[in-house]
Amino acid sequence: MAETVRTICDACYNEVDAPVIAVRETVDVRGVPITDEFWYPVCPLCGNRIGHAATMDRNFEKMYAAYREARDVPQPDEIVALRRRYGFSQRVLAAILGIGVASVQRYEGGALPSESHAELLRQARDHQVLRERLRSGAPRLGERDRERALRAVEQQAASRIDYAVVRLDLLDCLPRTASPETGLRVFDADRLREAVVYLAAQVGNLFVTKLNKVLFYLDFSAFRDEGVGFTGLRYARADYGPVPDQYDLVMVALVDGTTLAYHEQGDGRIIVARRGADLSAFAPGEVARLDAVAAFANSFATTAELSSYSHGERAWLETPSDKVIGYDFARDLRMPMLPPT
């Protein structure tokens, strides 16, 4: 059933039940072109697009999520997850970053940060930055709060080292058996790591948000063509596209500073490999798939364009927000099939 809203048309001033239609268009958000489908109530009497507040809020949420992805600005849920990881209150995080509590509240609520605040939020992903700021600054924190926050950061730093040692297979968030949610493949930490090391060398400007989409197309194309996924990862629907489930923890384990690292570029950080990939465990057809997915990703001029394309997948359109995406959607994947080998 088509969505309608009861509202007053701001052109003909009649109270109407306006059908909500999706319009694919390009909008400018702080100089970044965002192309996607946005929703508008249309007056059934005069055809006017009605400026309906609740519907426009949905549009702005979508625009802002795409902008954050394109500029590598932490999404609201990432900021919340960061605080919870260390046990910080909004007040403590604001004091560490040197910004107002109201700013943290706004950014967690969906507001776009200024560029200077966006850079602070990017830096906050790195426990070393937080540690240095706590050791040398954060004057608004009392000594007791500063010591407690510093202990939390150092404990998480130690945990990160543990992740690198045990690879990814001990992370509680990852399934350990083959199931429909994992593409009928058992998760293999080494397989995922070597695939990402290879992709980091083949895909241009591999931001984290771009890697999320690349892995989605890698796994779902493999399932569509071969009947089994590539990595054994499970995927969920985020507002800004399909992502590996619990991807923030997956990235903490993957980017260990030794095999994979972050490199500052422009407004964000790209993932770079510090060694060549070991492809000895991959069949020739699997290497061909990695190459095909890399070429597919490189066919998009920007991360935002690839993200926008992923929004047209049935896997994203028909899965509720934050829910696991079923691999059965792979049959409708819009990535071209590999030529037969």
N, C-alpha and C positions, 0 to 999 in steps of 0.2 A: 504494500500500500504506500502510495506517494506521501511524503511528508508535507504537511501544511501548517501554517501558523496563523492564528487569529490576530490581526493587527490593523492599524489604520494606515492607509496609503498616504505617503507624504507628497503625492502629486495631485490626486483627485480627492483626498480627504475622506474617502469612504472606508468604513470598517469592513474588512474582507477576510475570507479564508484564503490566504495566498499560498499556492504551491511553491515548494522550495526546489529550485532547479540547480544543477551543477554546471558551471561554466568554466571551461579550461582557458586560462589566460595567464599572462605574464605580468607580475607586479614588481615594483621596485621597493626593496627594503634596505635602506641605508646604502644605496648604490649597488646592491646585489640583485640581479634579476631572478625572480622566483617564478617558475612555471609550474602550475598545478591546477587541479579542479577546486574551485571555490563555490560556496553556496549562496544563493540569493533568493529571497521570496519575491515573487513576481505578482503584481496586482492583476487579477483576472479581468478587471474592468477596463484598465487603461494601459496595461502592459509595462508599467513602471517597475524598475527594480527598487524594492522598498528598503530603506535603511533601518533594518531591524536589529536592535542592539545584540540580542543573544546570538543571532546567526553571524553577525559581524565578529563577535568575540571568537566564534569557532574559526572563522577565516583568519583572524589575526594570530590565533594560537598556531595554526598550520603554517602561516607565513613565517612567524618567528622561529618555529622549530626548524624550518628549512634554512633560514638565515644562520641560526646557530650552527647547524651542520656544515654549511658552506664555509663559515669562518672559524670552525673548530672552537666554538664557544660552548662551555658546559651547559647541558640542558638542565631544566629545573630539577628533575629527578636525580640527575648526577650530583648536583650540589647537595641535595638532601642525603644521598647515599654517602657522599664524602664526609659530611658531618657525623653521620651515624657510625661510620667506620671507626672514627676516632672518639666517639662519644662527646662531640662538641655541641654545645648549645649554639643558637644563632648569635648570641652575644659574644661567645668565645671566638667563633669563626670570624666575626666582624672585627674583633679586636686584633686578631692575628694578622688579618689582611689590611688593617688600618682604614676600614670603611665603616659606614654607619650600620647599625642593626636594622634600620628600616630598609636599607639597600638590600641586605641579605634576604629579608622577608619578601621584598618585591621580586627579586630574582628567582627565589624558590616558587613564587606565585605565578611566574610566567613573564614578568617584565624583561625587556632587553637591557642588558647592562651597557654602560658607556664603554668605549674602547679601552680606557685605562682600567676599569673594573673587570672587563672581560679578560685582560691580560693577567690580572691578579688571580682570577678564578682558574685560568689555565695553569698558572704556576702552582696553585694549591693542589693540583693532582700529584705533584712530586713531593714525597715525604721529606726529602732533603731541604727543599725550600721552606716547608713549614718548620722544620727543625731550626734552620738558621734564623728565621723570623722570630721564633720563640726565644732563641738564645740571645739575640741582639736587639730585639724590639718589643712590640706589643705592650707599650707603656700603660695602656688602659686596663691591662690584666693585673690583678694582684699577684704577689709572689706565689701564693698557694695555688691559684688557678693556673699560673704559668707552669709551675712544676708538674701539676697533674696533666696538663695538656702535652707537655714535653714527654712525659712517661708514655702517654698513649701513642704519640707519634713514633717513639723509639720502639715500642712493642710491635707496632704495625710494620716498621722497617725490618725488624727481625723476622716477622711472619713472611714478608715478601721474599727474604732470602730462602726461607723454607720452601716457598712455592717453586723457586728456581731449582732447588735441589731435588724435590720430589716430582718435578715436571708438573703436568696438569692433572694427572690421573687420581690424585688424592683430594682434589677439590670436591667438597661435598655437593656443590651445586650441579655437578655434571653427572648425567646418567652413566651407569657402568655396564649396561646390558643393551643388546640390540633390541629395538622396538620400533613401532611405526613412527614414534616421535623423533627417533634418531636416524631415520632413513634406513632402518634395518641393518645398521652397521654398529659394531661395538666401538666406542670412542677410543682412540689411540693418540696419546699425547705427543709422541715423537712424530707421528704422521702429520698431525696438525702443525706442529712447529716447523717441520721441513717444508710443508706446503706454503706456509706464510713466509719463510725465509726466501723461497723461490719467487713468490709473488711480489715481495718487497723489491726484488731486483727487476721485475718485469713490468710492473704497473707504475705509471707515473704518478707522483704526488699522492702516495698511499697514506692519507690521513686515516685515523681510526674509523671515522664514520664511513669512509670509502671502503675500508677493509671489511666492515660489517656487510656491505652489499655484495662485495666480491665473493666472500665466503658463502653467502646465501645462494648466489648464482652457481657457484662451484658445486655445492651439495645438491641443490635441486635439479640442476642439469644432469648430474650423475645419476640421480634417482630416476629421472624421466627416461634417460637413454639406456641405463644399465640395470635399473631395478634396485639399486643400493646407493646410499649417499656416499660422499667422499671422505668426510671426517668423523662422522658420528655425533656431530653437534646437534643440539636441539635449537629451534628458532622461535622467536616471539614477535608479536606485532608491536612496534613502537610508533609513536605519532609521526616520526620522521623516517619510517621505512622498516623493513624486516631486519632483525638483528639477532645474533646468537644469544640465546637465553643466558642471563647473568654475564653479559659481555664485559662488564667492568672488571669482574674478578678474573675472567679469562685473559683480559689484557694485562692485568697485574702480573699474572703468571707468565705470559708470553714474552713481554718486553722486560727482560731481566738485565739489560745493560751489557750483556756479554754476547749473546747470539743475535738479539734484536734490540734496537735502541730507538729513542726519539731524537729527531733532528729538527731544530727550530727553523721554520720557513714561513716568511710572511707573517700572517696573523695566527698561525697554528703550528702543529708539530706533525711531521710525517714519520712513518715507521721505516727504518732502514736496517738492512742486514749487515752484520759485522763479519760474516763469513759466507762462503758459498753454500748452497743447499746440497744436502746428501740425498740424491734421488735414487739410490740403489734399491730401495724397497718399493719403488713405484714401477708399475708396468709401463711399456711404451704408450699404450692408450691413455693411461692416467697422466703422463707427462703432456701428451697432446691436449688433454682436457685443461690442464693448468695453463698451457699456452693459449688455448681458445678463450678461456675466461679472462685472461690478462688482455688479450686483443679486444674482447668485448668491452671491458672496462675502459680501455684506452680510446675506444671510439667515441666516448663522451668527453666534451671539452672540459667539463668541471665536475667536481663531486656533486654539486647541486643538481646537475643534469642527470647524473646516474641515479641519484636519490629520487628525483621526480619520476624517472622512468619506472623505478621499482614501485611507485605508488599506483601504477597501472596494472600491477599483477593481481590476479584474483586472490592469491595467497594473502596479500595485504588488504585488499578491498573487503574481503568477506570474513576476515578473522577479527573478533573483538579486540579492543585495545588491551595490551599486556597479556594476551592469551597465547598459548603455544600454537604455532602454525603447523598444520598437518602436511606431511609430505605428499599426500594425495593431490594437492594443488599443483604438483610438479608437472602434471600432464598439460597444464595450460601455460607453462612458463613461456615468456616471450623472447628469451634468448635463443638464437638459432641453434639447431642441432649440429653436432659435429659430423663431418663427412665420414662415411664408413672407412675403416682401415683394412 
